[in-house]
Amino acid sequence: MVNIIIFGASGQLGQCLKSVVESKGITSVYFPVEGEANILDNAALKAIFDTQKPSYCINCAAYTAVDKAEDDAEIAFKVNKTGVENLSRFCAEYNSTLVHISTDFVFKGDEPTPRTETDATNPISVYGQTKLDGERVVEELLTRYFIIRTGWLYSEYGNNFVKTMLKLGAERDELKIIADQVGTPTYAIDLAACILQIINSGSTAYGIYHYSNEGVTSWYDFAKAIFDISGTSVKAIPIKTAEYVTRATRPAYSVMDKSKIKKQFGMEIPYWRDSLKICINKLQQ
């Protein structure tokens, strides 16, 4: 393994990368403490690149509050575009390969077929637009990069749908869950392992890739699976998106085609429900 630095190390995916790295006994990965590797602070970035001289940078740092971004667009663009531009410039200067995490929200989500990497993007939220702008900055400034689009991330770490459902399910008799938004849950531990597999391959097949777990489900069916696997007794009631108004509009169909990443890296991707069982078992321990 070559030397790697993780930006956004304290976030959900950053913590999952740390877990996978430790389980594999990898010692060449650096997880900076909060503030040491702020992608909006060029002086901090220069200091860390000077010290670590990374072969690879994994950027998990992002503004991910989808609804809040609608009213906080300036900050969202700063983190998801300007911060990514800063990081890309240092990667170019220090000959580091960037692994940048993006999102299914770059698509409108109004077509019921899995999106490929070459399909036209058309974000319908501020968050989606900021992430697309970040992708374009990477493509403009670097030749050595892997952009990995993912969605519906959950794990034992941070705040996510699985942990929220387990908490609310224990507190309430019934929950209304959106049933007409479809996608694929992604266990962030599986995504972390995918990222490390790409780096370990030494591949120069740079570009954009899609990664989520296998299968397709709705938020309602995802919640039902969480309750079934965890043994949570709560009534789940399916509702339409129109019945649950949010500040930001979500894609109705967020399924991504993963043929490219599977073929290029010989990747075997777990089925979403199998990974969900692993996560819930860990949470219940």
C-alpha positions in Angstrom: 0.0 0.0 0.0 1.3 3.5 -0.9 0.9 6.5 1.4 -2.6 7.8 1.6 -4.2 10.8 3.3 -7.9 11.0 4.2 -9.6 14.4 4.0 -12.8 14.5 6.0 -11.4 11.8 8.3 -13.9 12.4 11.1 -17.0 12.0 8.9 -19.0 8.8 8.3 -16.9 7.5 5.4 -13.7 8.7 6.9 -14.4 6.6 10.1 -15.3 3.6 7.9 -12.0 3.9 6.1 -10.2 3.9 9.4 -12.1 0.8 10.5 -11.2 -1.1 7.2 -7.6 0.1 7.3 -7.2 -1.1 10.9 -8.9 -4.5 10.2 -6.5 -5.0 7.3 -3.4 -3.9 9.2 -2.6 -1.1 6.7 -0.1 1.4 8.2 0.5 3.8 5.4 -2.8 5.8 5.7 -2.9 9.1 7.5 -6.0 10.4 9.2 -5.6 14.1 10.1 -7.3 15.5 13.2 -10.1 18.0 12.7 -8.7 21.3 11.4 -5.3 20.0 10.4 -6.5 19.2 6.8 -9.3 21.8 6.2 -9.8 21.9 2.4 -10.8 25.6 2.7 -7.4 26.4 4.3 -4.7 26.6 1.7 -1.9 27.1 4.3 -3.1 24.0 6.2 -3.2 22.0 2.9 0.3 23.1 2.0 1.6 22.1 5.4 0.1 18.6 5.2 1.2 18.0 1.6 4.7 19.1 2.5 4.8 16.8 5.5 3.0 13.7 4.1 3.8 13.9 0.4 0.8 11.6 -0.3 0.6 9.3 -3.4 -3.1 9.3 -3.0 -5.6 11.6 -1.4 -9.1 10.4 -0.5 -11.6 13.3 -0.3 -14.5 12.5 2.0 -14.9 16.1 3.1 -18.2 17.5 1.9 -21.2 19.7 2.8 -24.0 17.0 2.9 -26.9 18.7 4.6 -29.2 18.5 1.5 -32.2 20.5 2.8 -30.0 23.1 4.7 -28.0 23.7 1.5 -31.0 25.3 -0.1 -30.7 28.2 2.3 -27.0 27.9 2.9 -25.8 27.8 -0.7 -22.7 29.9 -0.3 -21.2 27.6 2.3 -22.2 24.5 0.4 -20.5 25.8 -2.8 -17.4 26.8 -0.7 -17.0 23.3 0.7 -18.1 21.2 -2.3 -16.6 23.3 -5.1 -13.9 25.8 -3.8 -12.6 23.2 -1.3 -12.3 20.6 -3.9 -10.6 23.1 -6.2 -8.0 23.8 -3.5 -7.4 20.1 -2.9 -7.1 19.4 -6.7 -4.5 22.1 -7.1 -2.3 20.6 -4.4 -2.8 17.1 -5.8 -1.6 18.4 -9.2 1.4 20.2 -7.6 2.5 17.2 -5.6 1.7 14.5 -8.2 -1.0 12.9 -5.9 -3.9 10.9 -7.3 -7.2 12.1 -6.0 -10.1 9.8 -5.1 -13.1 12.1 -4.8 -16.5 11.0 -3.4 -19.5 12.4 -5.3 -23.2 11.6 -5.3 -26.2 10.2 -7.2 -27.8 13.7 -6.7 -25.9 14.9 -9.8 -28.8 13.3 -11.7 -32.4 14.5 -12.0 -33.7 11.0 -11.2 -36.7 11.1 -13.4 -35.9 8.1 -15.7 -36.5 4.5 -14.4 -33.3 3.0 -15.7 -30.0 2.8 -13.8 -27.7 5.8 -14.5 -24.3 5.2 -16.2 -21.3 7.4 -15.8 -21.8 8.9 -19.2 -25.5 9.8 -18.8 -26.3 13.5 -18.8 -26.3 15.1 -15.4 -29.0 17.5 -14.3 -29.1 18.3 -10.5 -32.4 19.4 -9.0 -31.0 20.7 -5.7 -28.3 23.1 -4.5 -26.5 20.2 -2.9 -26.5 18.2 -6.2 -25.3 21.2 -8.1 -22.4 21.9 -5.7 -21.3 18.3 -6.0 -21.5 18.4 -9.8 -19.4 21.6 -9.8 -16.9 19.8 -7.6 -16.6 16.9 -10.1 -16.0 19.4 -12.9 -13.2 21.1 -11.0 -11.5 17.8 -10.5 -11.8 16.9 -14.2 -10.5 20.4 -15.2 -7.5 20.4 -12.9 -6.3 16.8 -12.8 -5.6 13.9 -15.1 -5.0 11.4 -12.3 -8.3 11.1 -10.4 -11.1 8.7 -9.5 -14.5 10.3 -8.9 -16.8 7.8 -7.2 -20.5 8.6 -7.1 -22.5 6.9 -4.4 -25.8 7.3 -2.5 -27.9 6.3 0.4 -24.8 5.9 2.7 -25.2 4.4 6.1 -22.9 2.7 8.7 -22.3 2.3 12.4 -20.8 5.8 12.4 -22.2 9.3 12.1 -25.9 10.2 11.4 -27.7 8.2 8.8 -31.1 6.6 7.9 -30.4 3.3 9.6 -29.5 4.8 12.9 -32.4 7.2 12.7 -34.9 4.5 12.0 -33.6 2.3 14.9 -33.9 5.3 17.2 -37.4 6.4 16.1 -38.6 2.8 15.8 -37.8 2.3 19.5 -39.6 5.5 20.5 -42.8 5.4 18.4 -45.7 3.1 17.6 -45.8 4.0 13.9 -43.6 5.8 11.3 -44.5 7.3 7.9 -41.9 6.5 5.3 -41.6 7.6 1.7 -42.3 4.8 -0.7 -42.0 6.4 -4.1 -38.3 7.3 -4.0 -36.1 4.4 -5.2 -32.4 3.8 -4.9 -29.8 1.5 -3.4 -28.6 1.6 0.2 -24.8 1.7 0.4 -22.9 0.3 3.5 -20.1 2.8 3.9 -17.7 0.0 5.1 -18.2 -1.6 1.6 -17.5 1.7 -0.1 -14.4 2.1 2.0 -13.2 -1.4 1.0 -13.9 -0.5 -2.7 -11.8 2.7 -2.5 -8.9 0.8 -1.0 -9.2 -1.9 -3.6 -9.0 0.7 -6.4 -5.9 2.2 -4.9 -4.3 -1.1 -4.2 -4.8 -2.1 -7.8 -2.4 0.6 -8.9 -4.8 1.2 -11.9 -4.5 4.2 -14.1 -8.0 3.8 -15.5 -8.9 7.2 -14.2 -12.3 8.8 -14.5 -15.8 8.6 -13.0 -17.2 5.4 -11.4 -20.5 4.5 -9.8 -20.7 2.5 -6.5 -23.5 1.3 -4.3 -24.5 -2.0 -3.0 -26.4 -4.4 -5.3 -30.2 -4.3 -5.6 -32.9 -1.8 -5.6 -35.3 -0.7 -2.9 -37.5 2.2 -1.7 -37.0 4.2 1.5 -40.1 2.4 2.9 -38.8 -1.1 2.1 -35.4 -0.1 3.4 -37.0 0.9 6.7 -39.0 -2.3 6.8 -35.8 -4.3 6.3 -34.2 -2.3 9.2 -37.1 -3.1 11.5 -37.3 -6.8 10.4 -33.6 -7.5 10.8 -33.3 -5.6 14.2 -36.5 -7.0 15.6 -38.0 -3.6 16.1 -41.8 -3.6 16.6 -43.1 -0.5 14.9 -45.8 0.0 12.2 -44.3 1.4 9.0 -46.8 3.3 6.8 -45.9 4.0 3.2 -46.5 7.6 1.9 -45.8 9.5 -1.2 -43.1 12.2 -1.6 -45.9 14.8 -1.9 -47.1 14.0 1.6 -43.7 14.7 3.2 -42.5 18.1 2.0 -38.8 18.9 2.3 -36.8 22.0 1.5 -34.8 20.3 -1.3 -36.2 18.1 -4.0 -34.9 14.5 -4.1 -34.4 12.3 -7.2 -37.3 9.9 -7.5 -35.1 7.2 -9.1 -31.5 7.0 -7.8 -30.3 3.6 -9.0 -26.8 3.7 -10.6 -25.3 1.2 -13.1 -22.1 -0.3 -11.6 -21.0 -2.3 -14.6 -17.9 -0.1 -15.2 -16.4 -0.4 -11.7 -17.1 -4.2 -11.5 -15.5 -4.9 -14.9 -12.5 -2.6 -14.4 -11.6 -3.7 -11.0 -13.0 -7.3 -10.8 -15.2 -6.0 -8.0 -17.7 -8.2 -6.2 -20.4 -5.9 -4.7 -22.5 -7.2 -1.8 -26.3 -7.2 -1.9 -27.7 -4.3 0.1 -29.7 -6.4 2.6 -26.7 -8.7 3.4 -24.6 -5.6 4.3 -27.5 -4.2 6.3 -27.6 -7.3 8.4 -23.8 -6.9 9.2 -24.3 -3.2 10.1 -27.3 -3.9 12.4 -25.5 -6.8 14.1 -22.6 -4.4 14.9 -24.9 -1.7 16.2 -26.7 -4.2 18.4 -23.5 -5.5 19.9 
